[in-house]
Amino acid sequence: GELNFGIGYSTVDKATGNIGLKERNLFGTGQELGINLQKSSLRFSNEINYTRPYFAGREIAVGVDFFNYQLNKRNTLVYDQKSNGGTLRGDYSITEHLSHQIRYSLKSENISNVDSTASTAIKNLEGKYVNSGVGHSFLYDQRDNRLDPRDGYYLSFSQDYAGIGGDVDYLKNEGSGGYYIPILGNTDFVLKFSGRFGHIDGNGQDVKSNDNFFLGGNNFRGFQYAGIG
């Protein structure tokens, strides 16, 4: 098992602290259990993750994740958001390098304290919503090491459909990829090319703005958090 904790500071989250506990061989059964807490000046989150490999004697890893998430107003985010829910998932390998995950997710969201100067679209978000949906993901991984890649590439594609009950109905597609090249054959220096895309479309309703794709802050320099999208 492992225990980790840390403190830090960033321009997006300001002062931050976190603590996590992970056991990869729970009671000697090979099952995994993880707990993680993070608190900053503007957000609070906690997660519990449980995974059971070789479910029913097959090479299928079945797991469940629970989370609670609170985010306060900041920069271009003009409302408070509270979310909690869980995901039931199953992972299995198709080939040595190709894996697949299927999942069901249930999430409750509460949008409140919207700025009086916010746009009409943002003001219409205020309230409570239930998001219930299914999804799946493919990952093709040819990297030499998933945690510290120095050579190789990966491709990922996922789809999520929200509309199994609940208050929202959409289809979301996402993809990403990365390519790692050792410079002059020296793995101490690695050049990485990466990219990702996303597309979301409402089914008989407009997509809520907080479900859209945003960049800014750490993942797009020159723009504030959620400043472009």
Salt bridges, closest charged atoms under 4 A:
GLU2 OE1 - ARG24 NH1 2.94
ASP13 OD1 - ARG43 NE 3.17
ASP13 OD1 - ARG74 NH1 2.49
ASP65 OD2 - ARG89 NE 2.76
GLU96 OE1 - HIS97 NE2 3.91
GLU109 OE2 - LYS107 NZ 3.82
ASP115 OD1 - LYS73 NZ 2.43
ASP141 OD2 - ARG143 NH2 2.75
ASP141 OD2 - ARG146 NE 3.02
ASP148 OD2 - ARG150 NH2 3.07
ASP160 OD2 - ARG103 NH2 3.16
GLU174 OE2 - LYS172 NZ 3.99
